[in-house]
Amino acid sequence: MCKFLEIPVPDQPFPHKNKGGKGLDEMKNHPVIIRYSREILASLSVSLIIGAYGCYKVVKMLPYMQEAVINVAQFLKGLL
């Protein structure tokens, strides 16, 4: 590339910032990545709690729903 650009070849080796895969370690400690990780964890926790509560309410309502279905079936049977 130096020949193409017509500049002298440097006597220092090219600096490699990510030599040996250290860039990923640097990203793990970056404040923005840490913040995003915490926000994702908090969002997933809230979603899990809401989902568990919704399942609880559905299971709690099953006996009433079965009774309602039976009542509707009996009502429709009476119409026929």
C-alpha positions in Angstrom: 0.0 0.0 0.0 2.9 2.4 0.8 4.3 1.8 -2.7 0.9 2.6 -4.2 0.6 5.8 -2.1 4.2 6.6 -2.8 5.1 7.1 0.8 8.0 5.5 2.7 7.4 2.2 4.5 7.3 2.9 8.3 9.9 1.1 10.4 7.4 0.4 13.2 5.0 -2.6 13.0 1.4 -1.9 12.3 -0.5 -1.4 15.6 -3.2 -4.0 16.1 -5.9 -2.9 18.6 -7.7 -6.2 18.7 -4.7 -8.5 18.6 -5.6 -11.7 20.5 -9.3 -10.9 20.7 -9.0 -8.4 23.5 -11.6 -6.1 22.0 -14.4 -8.2 23.3 -13.0 -8.0 26.8 -12.8 -4.2 26.5 -16.5 -4.1 25.3 -17.7 -6.1 28.3 -16.3 -3.5 30.6 -17.7 -0.5 28.6 -20.2 1.6 30.6 -22.8 1.6 27.7 -22.7 -2.2 27.4 -23.0 -2.6 31.1 -26.0 -0.3 31.2 -27.7 -2.1 28.3 -27.1 -5.4 29.9 -28.7 -4.2 33.2 -31.7 -2.7 31.2 -32.3 -5.9 29.3 -32.1 -7.9 32.5 -34.6 -5.6 34.2 -37.0 -5.7 31.2 -36.8 -9.5 31.1 -37.5 -9.7 34.8 -40.5 -7.5 34.6 -41.8 -9.5 31.6 -41.4 -12.7 33.5 -43.2 -11.4 36.5 -46.1 -10.1 34.4 -46.3 -13.4 32.5 -46.3 -15.4 35.7 -49.1 -13.2 37.1 -51.1 -13.7 34.0 -50.7 -17.5 34.1 -51.8 -17.4 37.8 -54.9 -15.4 36.9 -55.8 -17.8 34.1 -55.3 -20.9 36.3 -57.3 -19.3 39.0 -60.2 -18.5 36.7 -60.4 -22.0 35.1 -63.1 -23.4 37.4 -65.3 -20.4 36.7 -64.7 -20.6 33.0 -65.6 -24.3 32.9 -68.8 -23.5 34.8 -69.6 -20.7 32.4 -69.1 -23.0 29.4 -71.3 -25.6 30.9 -74.0 -23.0 31.5 -73.8 -21.7 28.0 -74.0 -25.3 26.6 -77.1 -26.0 28.7 -78.7 -22.7 27.6 -78.0 -23.5 23.9 -79.3 -27.1 24.4 -82.5 -25.6 25.8 -82.9 -23.5 22.7 -82.8 -26.5 20.4 
